Amino acid sequence: MRKTVHTEKIPIKLWLEDMEDGAMQQAKNLANLPFAFHHIAIMPDAHFGFGMPIGGILAADSMIVPNAVGVDIGCGMCAVKTSADHIDEDTLKSVMQTVRRTVPLGFKHHRSRQPHDAMPAVEIDSLPMVRSEYENARQQVGTLGGGNHFIEIQRGADGAIWFMIHSGSRNIGFRVANHYNKLAISLNKKWKSPLPPSWQLAYLPMDSEAGQSYFREMDYCVKFAEANRDQMRKRVEQALLDHTAGIRFAEPINIAHNYAAREHHFGKTVYVHRKGATRATTLDTGIIPGSQGNVSFIVSGKSNPDSFHSCSHGAGRKLGRKQAQRQLDLGEERRRLEGKNILHSLRGKHDLDEAPGAYKDIETVIENQRDLIDIVDILQPLAVIKG
């Protein structure tokens, strides 16, 4: 931890030296919520978000805040170590071509609905939004999405080949998040909540039907996002099998970094909201990806109570998407990647929002949270597909 801010209702504990003004104001808003518990934790990859900084952790007493989870409920990471210790460039290109052919990217969906067993098994009658989106979601399970979502082939410190997937809950999570945030705004207005609407932190009591309904639907979306990554995992494994004889795969690591969970901290049971943050207990193996072209980390948690047993979810943005497209030089960013012999996804200026220069330095982010994690492996990128 780098410093603690004591100017608000409860402390704000920061794992970074400096944070942009907008994100700091959002952290202060969190600290002044009447139901915020003990302190606010801000991870070293933190940056401005909707209502709450990406890379923030809010422990709430008896309340749930849809915007403190965000619209991509259950977004997270999957990583798999393989038995291979070498992959040549031609094979790598063939594998990535197969992945592009079998995993829909960006706004693309499957042409037909996927089998029911690809979806999380649950009784959906008590999940109105999930029920309304379920059939559409069957065409989206096993699809990457856009933005900063990616599929990457990597090499570990011992030479082993890995692959990593970053994706979330697609449209079903977006619909659930928006529905319950709008419901929370409406109810807060009805209750004459003292919270300024500009904070974008409308809440639902957990002893209300609305709060319980959101929590159930959010939980389904977390499971859907996990299933989504798992379906893509199977396709990447098949692509590697198609082009690499005898390759075997270790058990996948599959974790979320956008969700809320009922947990016990500092003597109280609370609802811990992790928005762009990964749980990091001593029982957890975590994934902290770098930006396109930089190393990623497999980590183990240290159960640090000050972070509510959490760590960062990635490198974190230092430039907004439009800002990156305006300021970064495409040729320079491409040279950075090609100098490392990485098969990258920077095709044109519109891709600069996902260039390495748009992100914080991952080494600094890791160093700032050495009290939260131990490094298990460092993964060098070989080839990247972006959504």
Sequence and secondary structure as in RCSB ss.txt:
>XXXX:A:sequence
MRKTVHTEKIPIKLWLEDMEDGAMQQAKNLANLPFAFHHIAIMPDAHFGFGMPIGGILAADSMIVPNAVGVDIGC
GMCAVKTSADHIDEDTLKSVMQTVRRTVPLGFKHHRSRQPHDAMPAVEIDSLPMVRSEYENARQQVGTLGGGNHF
IEIQRGADGAIWFMIHSGSRNIGFRVANHYNKLAISLNKKWKSPLPPSWQLAYLPMDSEAGQSYFREMDYCVKFA
EANRDQMRKRVEQALLDHTAGIRFAEPINIAHNYAAREHHFGKTVYVHRKGATRATTLDTGIIPGSQGNVSFIVS
GKSNPDSFHSCSHGAGRKLGRKQAQRQLDLGEERRRLEGKNILHSLRGKHDLDEAPGAYKDIETVIENQRDLIDI
VDILQPLAVIKG
>XXXX:A:secstr
  EEE SSSS EEESSS   HHHHHHHHHHHT TTB S EEEEEEEE  SSS EEEEEEESSEE GGGT SSTT 
EEEEEEBS S   HHHHHHHHHHHHHHS  TT   SS   GGGS    GGG HHHHHHHHHHTTTTT   STT E
EEEEE TTS EEEEEEE  HHHHHHHHHHHHHHHHHHHHHTT SS GGG    EETTSHHHHHHHHHHHHHHHHH
HHHHHHHHHHHHHHHHHHSTT  B   EEEESEEEEEEEETTEEEEEEEESEEE  TT EEEE  STTS EEEEE
E   GGGTSEEESSS BSS HHHHHHHS HHHHHHHHHTTT B    SGGGGGGSGGGB  HHHHHHTTTTTEEE
EEEEEEEEEEE 
